[in-house]
Amino acid sequence: MVGMMAASKAGHDKLQVYVIVKEEGDFVYLSDGRLKPIAKPKKKSKKHIQIIKHQVNEELASRLVSGVRVYDEEIKLAIKLWNRKNKEEDNV
């Protein structure tokens, strides 16, 4: 799941899009690069997220999995590109 995008299904951040940066048992750690930076990701139960069938670019995903440093700007860009792509598909 690390490197996949997810939307929150419950809580005050409902419908917010994040990137999964870590997985631990029944929980995942989410970052949006802005309010929840990679250094302090949001801990959320797996049952409270909806996986989005979209993975961030392969290089970024492999760096997240291997533990290589990832910057908040990269996370923000991945979410921004996904939002732009999603908005274009809605307009078609």
VOROBA-594228 format. One record per atom (N, C-alpha, C): residue in one letter; atom name; x, y, z. Coordinates in nm, 4 decimals, m for minus. Example, Ala and Ser with C-alpha at 12.3 -4.5 7.8 and 13.67 -1.06 7.14 Angstrom:
BEGIN
{atom "A" "N" {1.3190 m0.5690 0.7800}}
{atom "A" "CA" {1.2300 m0.4500 0.7800}}
{atom "A" "C" {1.3200 m0.3300 0.7800}}
{atom "S" "N" {1.2850 m0.2250 0.7080}}
{atom "S" "CA" {1.3670 m0.1060 0.7140}}
{atom "S" "C" {1.2900 0.0030 0.7870}}
END
This chain:
BEGIN
{atom "M" "N" {0.0799 m0.1206 0.0000}}
{atom "M" "CA" {0.0000 0.0000 0.0000}}
{atom "M" "C" {0.0842 0.1271 0.0000}}
{atom "V" "N" {0.2070 0.1181 0.0462}}
{atom "V" "CA" {0.2927 0.2364 0.0505}}
{atom "V" "C" {0.3127 0.2876 m0.0919}}
{atom "G" "N" {0.2928 0.4170 m0.1088}}
{atom "G" "CA" {0.3055 0.4774 m0.2410}}
{atom "G" "C" {0.1722 0.4939 m0.3115}}
{atom "M" "N" {0.0663 0.4359 m0.2563}}
{atom "M" "CA" {m0.0666 0.4507 m0.3141}}
{atom "M" "C" {m0.1305 0.5772 m0.2587}}
{atom "M" "N" {m0.2298 0.6256 m0.3283}}
{atom "M" "CA" {m0.3051 0.7402 m0.2804}}
{atom "M" "C" {m0.4301 0.6892 m0.2102}}
{atom "A" "N" {m0.4785 0.7655 m0.1139}}
{atom "A" "CA" {m0.5960 0.7254 m0.0370}}
{atom "A" "C" {m0.6760 0.8491 0.0015}}
{atom "A" "N" {m0.8058 0.8290 0.0141}}
{atom "A" "CA" {m0.8944 0.9358 0.0592}}
{atom "A" "C" {m0.9507 0.8959 0.1948}}
{atom "S" "N" {m0.9628 0.9909 0.2827}}
{atom "S" "CA" {m1.0178 0.9670 0.4148}}
{atom "S" "C" {m1.1688 0.9469 0.4044}}
{atom "K" "N" {m1.2199 0.8409 0.4692}}
{atom "K" "CA" {m1.3640 0.8142 0.4687}}
{atom "K" "C" {m1.4319 0.8638 0.5954}}
{atom "A" "N" {m1.3543 0.8920 0.6985}}
{atom "A" "CA" {m1.4139 0.9313 0.8260}}
{atom "A" "C" {m1.3252 1.0329 0.8964}}
{atom "G" "N" {m1.3865 1.1081 0.9849}}
{atom "G" "CA" {m1.3126 1.2059 1.0637}}
{atom "G" "C" {m1.3278 1.3458 1.0079}}
{atom "H" "N" {m1.2612 1.4411 1.0727}}
{atom "H" "CA" {m1.2730 1.5808 1.0308}}
{atom "H" "C" {m1.2078 1.6064 0.8951}}
{atom "D" "N" {m1.1250 1.5129 0.8491}}
{atom "D" "CA" {m1.0573 1.5274 0.7208}}
{atom "D" "C" {m1.1241 1.4455 0.6101}}
{atom "K" "N" {m1.2508 1.4144 0.6273}}
{atom "K" "CA" {m1.3248 1.3328 0.5314}}
{atom "K" "C" {m1.3074 1.3856 0.3893}}
{atom "L" "N" {m1.2796 1.2954 0.2958}}
{atom "L" "CA" {m1.2596 1.3211 0.1523}}
{atom "L" "C" {m1.1240 1.3841 0.1193}}
{atom "Q" "N" {m1.0403 1.4088 0.2181}}
{atom "Q" "CA" {m0.9061 1.4625 0.1936}}
{atom "Q" "C" {m0.8201 1.3536 0.1290}}
{atom "V" "N" {m0.7406 1.3908 0.0299}}
{atom "V" "CA" {m0.6538 1.2961 m0.0400}}
{atom "V" "C" {m0.5140 1.3004 0.0199}}
{atom "Y" "N" {m0.4578 1.1824 0.0424}}
{atom "Y" "CA" {m0.3243 1.1676 0.1005}}
{atom "Y" "C" {m0.2443 1.0659 0.0208}}
{atom "V" "N" {m0.1151 1.0588 0.0495}}
{atom "V" "CA" {m0.0284 0.9533 m0.0010}}
{atom "V" "C" {0.0076 0.8668 0.1196}}
{atom "I" "N" {m0.0012 0.7347 0.1034}}
{atom "I" "CA" {0.0357 0.6428 0.2116}}
{atom "I" "C" {0.1879 0.6343 0.2156}}
{atom "V" "N" {0.2454 0.6727 0.3300}}
{atom "V" "CA" {0.3911 0.6750 0.3423}}
{atom "V" "C" {0.4450 0.5616 0.4284}}
{atom "K" "N" {0.3563 0.4971 0.5054}}
{atom "K" "CA" {0.4009 0.3880 0.5921}}
{atom "K" "C" {0.2801 0.3028 0.6280}}
{atom "E" "N" {0.3042 0.1743 0.6471}}
{atom "E" "CA" {0.1978 0.0820 0.6859}}
{atom "E" "C" {0.2457 0.0060 0.8086}}
{atom "E" "N" {0.1571 m0.0078 0.9074}}
{atom "E" "CA" {0.1954 m0.0725 1.0326}}
{atom "E" "C" {0.0734 m0.1416 1.0932}}
{atom "G" "N" {0.0610 m0.2720 1.0757}}
{atom "G" "CA" {m0.0528 m0.3454 1.1295}}
{atom "G" "C" {m0.1836 m0.2992 1.0676}}
{atom "D" "N" {m0.2789 m0.2582 1.1521}}
{atom "D" "CA" {m0.4094 m0.2114 1.1051}}
{atom "D" "C" {m0.4117 m0.0612 1.0765}}
{atom "F" "N" {m0.2953 0.0012 1.0788}}
{atom "F" "CA" {m0.2884 0.1455 1.0590}}
{atom "F" "C" {m0.1988 0.1807 0.9408}}
{atom "V" "N" {m0.2261 0.2963 0.8833}}
{atom "V" "CA" {m0.1399 0.3532 0.7800}}
{atom "V" "C" {m0.1035 0.4947 0.8236}}
{atom "Y" "N" {0.0062 0.5431 0.7706}}
{atom "Y" "CA" {0.0500 0.6796 0.7974}}
{atom "Y" "C" {0.0381 0.7567 0.6669}}
{atom "L" "N" {m0.0313 0.8695 0.6733}}
{atom "L" "CA" {m0.0659 0.9464 0.5546}}
{atom "L" "C" {m0.0010 1.0843 0.5568}}
{atom "S" "N" {0.0365 1.1307 0.4386}}
{atom "S" "CA" {0.0936 1.2640 0.4273}}
{atom "S" "C" {0.0308 1.3349 0.3086}}
{atom "D" "N" {0.0079 1.4660 0.3259}}
{atom "D" "CA" {m0.0377 1.5474 0.2135}}
{atom "D" "C" {0.0696 1.6507 0.1769}}
{atom "G" "N" {0.1818 1.6491 0.2494}}
{atom "G" "CA" {0.2911 1.7408 0.2200}}
{atom "G" "C" {0.2676 1.8823 0.2676}}
{atom "R" "N" {0.1528 1.9085 0.3252}}
{atom "R" "CA" {0.1160 2.0438 0.3666}}
{atom "R" "C" {0.0842 2.0442 0.5149}}
{atom "L" "N" {m0.0383 2.0098 0.5499}}
{atom "L" "CA" {m0.0782 2.0059 0.6910}}
{atom "L" "C" {m0.0216 1.8835 0.7618}}
{atom "K" "N" {m0.0036 1.7777 0.6871}}
{atom "K" "CA" {0.0553 1.6548 0.7416}}
{atom "K" "C" {0.1825 1.6237 0.6634}}
{atom "P" "N" {0.2935 1.6843 0.7056}}
{atom "P" "CA" {0.4196 1.6638 0.6334}}
{atom "P" "C" {0.4717 1.5210 0.6523}}
{atom "I" "N" {0.5661 1.4849 0.5713}}
{atom "I" "CA" {0.6230 1.3505 0.5746}}
{atom "I" "C" {0.6884 1.3218 0.7100}}
{atom "A" "N" {0.7382 1.4239 0.7778}}
{atom "A" "CA" {0.8037 1.4072 0.9080}}
{atom "A" "C" {0.7033 1.3778 1.0198}}
{atom "K" "N" {0.5773 1.4222 1.0042}}
{atom "K" "CA" {0.4742 1.3994 1.1045}}
{atom "K" "C" {0.3455 1.3535 1.0351}}
{atom "P" "N" {0.3468 1.2318 0.9787}}
{atom "P" "CA" {0.2290 1.1857 0.9041}}
{atom "P" "C" {0.1103 1.1568 0.9955}}
{atom "K" "N" {m0.0074 1.1539 0.9367}}
{atom "K" "CA" {m0.1308 1.1269 1.0096}}
{atom "K" "C" {m0.1479 0.9766 1.0227}}
{atom "K" "N" {m0.1700 0.9287 1.1442}}
{atom "K" "CA" {m0.1962 0.7875 1.1681}}
{atom "K" "C" {m0.3465 0.7646 1.1557}}
{atom "K" "N" {m0.3856 0.6701 1.0702}}
{atom "K" "CA" {m0.5267 0.6470 1.0461}}
{atom "K" "C" {m0.5507 0.4975 1.0293}}
{atom "S" "N" {m0.6640 0.4513 1.0800}}
{atom "S" "CA" {m0.7022 0.3113 1.0659}}
{atom "S" "C" {m0.7287 0.2788 0.9195}}
{atom "K" "N" {m0.6903 0.1589 0.8771}}
{atom "K" "CA" {m0.7126 0.1174 0.7385}}
{atom "K" "C" {m0.8609 0.1174 0.7027}}
{atom "K" "N" {m0.9468 0.0929 0.8005}}
{atom "K" "CA" {m1.0896 0.0887 0.7695}}
{atom "K" "C" {m1.1484 0.2283 0.7491}}
{atom "H" "N" {m1.0728 0.3324 0.7799}}
{atom "H" "CA" {m1.1207 0.4697 0.7629}}
{atom "H" "C" {m1.0637 0.5388 0.6391}}
{atom "I" "N" {m0.9999 0.4606 0.5508}}
{atom "I" "CA" {m0.9492 0.5181 0.4262}}
{atom "I" "C" {m1.0027 0.4401 0.3071}}
{atom "Q" "N" {m1.0088 0.5072 0.1943}}
{atom "Q" "CA" {m1.0468 0.4445 0.0675}}
{atom "Q" "C" {m0.9254 0.4544 m0.0241}}
{atom "I" "N" {m0.8721 0.3391 m0.0640}}
{atom "I" "CA" {m0.7576 0.3377 m0.1542}}
{atom "I" "C" {m0.8016 0.3905 m0.2902}}
{atom "I" "N" {m0.7216 0.4769 m0.3473}}
{atom "I" "CA" {m0.7466 0.5281 m0.4812}}
{atom "I" "C" {m0.6591 0.4469 m0.5757}}
{atom "K" "N" {m0.7187 0.3923 m0.6779}}
{atom "K" "CA" {m0.6455 0.3058 m0.7712}}
{atom "K" "C" {m0.5483 0.3880 m0.8550}}
{atom "H" "N" {m0.4584 0.4545 m0.7868}}
{atom "H" "CA" {m0.3579 0.5357 m0.8533}}
{atom "H" "C" {m0.2344 0.5381 m0.7649}}
{atom "Q" "N" {m0.1236 0.5027 m0.8230}}
{atom "Q" "CA" {0.0010 0.5076 m0.7479}}
{atom "Q" "C" {0.0778 0.6307 m0.7921}}
{atom "V" "N" {0.1459 0.6924 m0.6982}}
{atom "V" "CA" {0.2315 0.8050 m0.7346}}
{atom "V" "C" {0.3382 0.7517 m0.8294}}
{atom "N" "N" {0.4152 0.8368 m0.8920}}
{atom "N" "CA" {0.5124 0.7864 m0.9905}}
{atom "N" "C" {0.6026 0.6799 m0.9280}}
{atom "E" "N" {0.6501 0.5906 m1.0120}}
{atom "E" "CA" {0.7234 0.4728 m0.9643}}
{atom "E" "C" {0.8469 0.5075 m0.8833}}
{atom "E" "N" {0.9181 0.6104 m0.9233}}
{atom "E" "CA" {1.0387 0.6484 m0.8507}}
{atom "E" "C" {1.0049 0.6913 m0.7080}}
{atom "L" "N" {0.9032 0.7742 m0.6937}}
{atom "L" "CA" {0.8615 0.8209 m0.5615}}
{atom "L" "C" {0.8115 0.7040 m0.4765}}
{atom "A" "N" {0.7322 0.6154 m0.5349}}
{atom "A" "CA" {0.6807 0.4994 m0.4623}}
{atom "A" "C" {0.7943 0.4100 m0.4143}}
{atom "S" "N" {0.8931 0.3855 m0.4994}}
{atom "S" "CA" {1.0048 0.2984 m0.4590}}
{atom "S" "C" {1.0878 0.3641 m0.3490}}
{atom "R" "N" {1.1013 0.4973 m0.3536}}
{atom "R" "CA" {1.1736 0.5660 m0.2472}}
{atom "R" "C" {1.0979 0.5595 m0.1153}}
{atom "L" "N" {0.9642 0.5680 m0.1206}}
{atom "L" "CA" {0.8842 0.5563 0.0019}}
{atom "L" "C" {0.8991 0.4168 0.0615}}
{atom "V" "N" {0.8953 0.3150 m0.0229}}
{atom "V" "CA" {0.9053 0.1766 0.0241}}
{atom "V" "C" {1.0430 0.1495 0.0835}}
{atom "S" "N" {1.1481 0.1978 0.0172}}
{atom "S" "CA" {1.2844 0.1686 0.0629}}
{atom "S" "C" {1.3309 0.2583 0.1769}}
{atom "G" "N" {1.2558 0.3628 0.2069}}
{atom "G" "CA" {1.2924 0.4499 0.3186}}
{atom "G" "C" {1.3873 0.5620 0.2808}}
{atom "V" "N" {1.4099 0.5821 0.1509}}
{atom "V" "CA" {1.4944 0.6927 0.1057}}
{atom "V" "C" {1.4182 0.8240 0.1263}}
{atom "R" "N" {1.4898 0.9297 0.1542}}
{atom "R" "CA" {1.4275 1.0593 0.1843}}
{atom "R" "C" {1.3334 1.1057 0.0729}}
{atom "V" "N" {1.2146 1.1451 0.1145}}
{atom "V" "CA" {1.1144 1.2018 0.0244}}
{atom "V" "C" {1.0777 1.3383 0.0809}}
{atom "Y" "N" {1.0600 1.4354 m0.0068}}
{atom "Y" "CA" {1.0306 1.5710 0.0352}}
{atom "Y" "C" {0.8810 1.6012 0.0262}}
{atom "D" "N" {0.8356 1.6924 0.1112}}
{atom "D" "CA" {0.6948 1.7316 0.1134}}
{atom "D" "C" {0.6494 1.7852 m0.0223}}
{atom "E" "N" {0.7374 1.8559 m0.0910}}
{atom "E" "CA" {0.7028 1.9115 m0.2219}}
{atom "E" "C" {0.6674 1.8013 m0.3217}}
{atom "E" "N" {0.7358 1.6874 m0.3111}}
{atom "E" "CA" {0.7075 1.5749 m0.4010}}
{atom "E" "C" {0.5690 1.5166 m0.3739}}
{atom "I" "N" {0.5328 1.5095 m0.2461}}
{atom "I" "CA" {0.4006 1.4592 m0.2080}}
{atom "I" "C" {0.2936 1.5571 m0.2578}}
{atom "K" "N" {0.3148 1.6868 m0.2352}}
{atom "K" "CA" {0.2190 1.7884 m0.2809}}
{atom "K" "C" {0.2013 1.7827 m0.4322}}
{atom "L" "N" {0.3106 1.7667 m0.5046}}
{atom "L" "CA" {0.3040 1.7604 m0.6505}}
{atom "L" "C" {0.2253 1.6374 m0.6967}}
{atom "A" "N" {0.2485 1.5232 m0.6331}}
{atom "A" "CA" {0.1772 1.4006 m0.6708}}
{atom "A" "C" {0.0266 1.4175 m0.6509}}
{atom "I" "N" {m0.0137 1.4773 m0.5400}}
{atom "I" "CA" {m0.1560 1.4990 m0.5127}}
{atom "I" "C" {m0.2133 1.6027 m0.6107}}
{atom "K" "N" {m0.1368 1.7075 m0.6381}}
{atom "K" "CA" {m0.1816 1.8107 m0.7315}}
{atom "K" "C" {m0.2034 1.7521 m0.8713}}
{atom "L" "N" {m0.1099 1.6686 m0.9175}}
{atom "L" "CA" {m0.1239 1.6060 m1.0492}}
{atom "L" "C" {m0.2447 1.5130 m1.0529}}
{atom "W" "N" {m0.2663 1.4392 m0.9452}}
{atom "W" "CA" {m0.3825 1.3496 m0.9397}}
{atom "W" "C" {m0.5122 1.4310 m0.9437}}
{atom "N" "N" {m0.5178 1.5402 m0.8667}}
{atom "N" "CA" {m0.6371 1.6260 m0.8658}}
{atom "N" "C" {m0.6633 1.6842 m1.0042}}
{atom "R" "N" {m0.5576 1.7281 m1.0714}}
{atom "R" "CA" {m0.5719 1.7862 m1.2051}}
{atom "R" "C" {m0.6237 1.6805 m1.3034}}
{atom "K" "N" {m0.5667 1.5607 m1.2979}}
{atom "K" "CA" {m0.6089 1.4521 m1.3873}}
{atom "K" "C" {m0.7544 1.4146 m1.3599}}
{atom "N" "N" {m0.7896 1.4066 m1.2336}}
{atom "N" "CA" {m0.9245 1.3700 m1.1937}}
{atom "N" "C" {m1.0253 1.4758 m1.2395}}
{atom "K" "N" {m0.9880 1.6032 m1.2295}}
{atom "K" "CA" {m1.0761 1.7129 m1.2711}}
{atom "K" "C" {m1.0969 1.7117 m1.4230}}
{atom "E" "N" {m0.9908 1.6820 m1.4984}}
{atom "E" "CA" {m1.0023 1.6736 m1.6440}}
{atom "E" "C" {m1.0972 1.5615 m1.6863}}
{atom "E" "N" {m1.0887 1.4468 m1.6171}}
{atom "E" "CA" {m1.1758 1.3337 m1.6496}}
{atom "E" "C" {m1.3225 1.3670 m1.6194}}
{atom "D" "N" {m1.3456 1.4474 m1.5162}}
{atom "D" "CA" {m1.4829 1.4875 m1.4823}}
{atom "D" "C" {m1.5410 1.5802 m1.5887}}
{atom "N" "N" {m1.4555 1.6604 m1.6518}}
{atom "N" "CA" {m1.5012 1.7551 m1.7527}}
{atom "N" "C" {m1.5285 1.6906 m1.8880}}
{atom "V" "N" {m1.4790 1.5697 m1.9090}}
{atom "V" "CA" {m1.4966 1.5031 m2.0392}}
{atom "V" "C" {m1.6349 1.4508 m2.0552}}
END
